[in-house]
Amino acid sequence: MKRVLVVDDEESIRLLYKEELEEEGYAVEVARDGLEALEQLPLFKPDIVTLDIKMPRLNGIETLKRIREIERRLPIIMCSAYGEFKQDLTTWASDAYVVKCADLTELKNTIRRLLGLP
């Protein structure tokens, strides 16, 4: 079973992603911010990470940088309600960028693609 770490400061988003992705057959853990994500990384050993950009304590851009220093090949999907970050060069270090939406089809398809699943 593939493992997904969902990192988002909004509880409703964490719960939605967790529920929807578990229905897809993934094991899912959640983190409220980048610091919590970095703590969970060696314990949960995710196959992929979804990462919000605007978070307290440690934002998504800095978290992305730190994860890359630890796990260079771990696929990371930046998820934000703000489409303008897609043009920000610092998000290009991620493997994909998905604008948050109530319909998780794009996110689910991106996860499958990055994990090499049908």
C-alpha positions as CSV (number, residue, x, y, z in Angstrom):
1,M,0.0,0.0,0.0
2,K,1.4,3.4,-1.0
3,R,1.8,6.0,1.7
4,V,0.8,9.7,1.3
5,L,1.7,12.4,3.7
6,V,-0.7,15.4,3.6
7,V,0.7,18.6,4.9
8,D,-1.8,21.5,5.3
9,D,-2.6,23.9,8.1
10,E,-6.4,23.8,7.4
11,E,-8.0,20.9,9.3
12,S,-10.9,20.6,6.8
13,I,-8.4,20.1,3.9
14,R,-6.4,17.5,5.9
15,L,-9.6,15.6,6.7
16,L,-10.9,15.8,3.1
17,Y,-7.7,14.6,1.6
18,K,-7.2,11.8,4.1
19,E,-10.7,10.5,3.6
20,E,-10.6,10.7,-0.2
21,L,-7.2,9.2,-0.5
22,E,-7.9,6.4,1.9
23,E,-10.9,5.6,-0.3
24,E,-8.4,5.3,-3.2
25,G,-6.5,2.7,-1.2
26,Y,-3.6,4.8,0.2
27,A,-2.3,4.9,3.7
28,V,-2.5,8.5,4.7
29,E,-0.9,10.5,7.5
30,V,-1.5,14.2,8.1
31,A,0.7,17.1,9.3
32,R,-0.4,20.6,10.3
33,D,2.7,22.4,9.1
34,G,6.2,21.8,7.8
35,L,7.8,21.2,11.1
36,E,5.3,18.4,11.9
37,A,5.9,17.0,8.4
38,L,9.6,16.9,8.9
39,E,9.1,15.0,12.2
40,Q,6.8,12.4,10.5
41,L,9.0,11.9,7.4
42,P,11.4,9.3,8.9
43,L,8.6,7.6,10.9
44,F,5.9,7.3,8.3
45,K,8.2,7.0,5.3
46,P,5.7,8.3,2.7
47,D,5.9,7.4,-1.0
48,I,4.6,10.9,-1.9
49,V,3.8,14.2,-0.1
50,T,1.1,16.8,-0.8
51,L,2.3,20.1,0.6
52,D,0.5,23.4,1.2
53,I,2.4,26.6,0.6
54,K,1.0,29.1,3.1
55,M,1.4,27.6,6.6
56,P,2.5,28.9,10.0
57,R,5.8,28.0,11.6
58,L,7.4,26.6,8.5
59,N,5.9,27.4,5.1
60,G,5.6,25.0,2.2
61,I,8.5,26.5,0.2
62,E,11.0,26.0,3.1
63,T,9.5,22.6,3.9
64,L,10.0,21.6,0.2
65,K,13.7,22.7,0.4
66,R,14.3,20.7,3.7
67,I,12.6,17.6,2.4
68,R,14.7,17.7,-0.8
69,E,17.8,17.8,1.4
70,I,16.7,14.6,3.2
71,E,14.8,12.7,0.5
72,R,15.9,13.9,-2.9
73,R,13.7,11.6,-4.9
74,L,10.5,11.7,-2.9
75,P,7.7,13.0,-5.1
76,I,6.2,16.2,-3.8
77,I,3.0,17.9,-5.0
78,M,2.6,21.5,-4.0
79,C,-1.1,22.3,-3.3
80,S,-2.3,25.8,-2.9
81,A,-5.5,27.8,-3.2
82,Y,-3.3,30.5,-4.9
83,G,-2.6,29.8,-8.6
84,E,0.0,32.6,-8.8
85,F,2.5,30.4,-6.9
86,K,2.6,28.2,-10.0
87,Q,4.8,30.8,-11.7
88,D,7.1,31.1,-8.6
89,L,10.4,29.5,-9.4
90,T,10.8,28.2,-5.9
91,T,7.8,25.8,-6.4
92,W,9.5,24.3,-9.5
93,A,11.6,22.1,-7.2
94,S,8.3,20.2,-6.6
95,D,7.2,17.4,-9.0
96,A,3.8,18.9,-9.6
97,Y,1.6,21.8,-8.7
98,V,-2.2,21.5,-8.0
99,V,-4.5,24.3,-7.2
100,K,-6.8,23.4,-4.3
101,C,-10.3,22.6,-5.3
102,A,-13.3,20.7,-3.8
103,D,-13.0,18.2,-6.7
104,L,-9.9,16.2,-6.0
105,T,-9.7,14.5,-9.5
106,E,-6.6,16.5,-10.5
107,L,-4.8,15.7,-7.3
108,K,-5.7,12.0,-7.4
109,N,-4.6,11.8,-11.1
110,T,-1.3,13.6,-10.3
111,I,-0.6,11.2,-7.3
112,R,-1.3,8.1,-9.5
113,R,1.0,9.5,-12.3
114,L,3.9,10.4,-10.0
115,L,3.7,7.0,-8.3
116,G,3.5,5.2,-11.7
117,L,0.1,3.7,-11.0
118,P,-2.7,3.0,-13.5
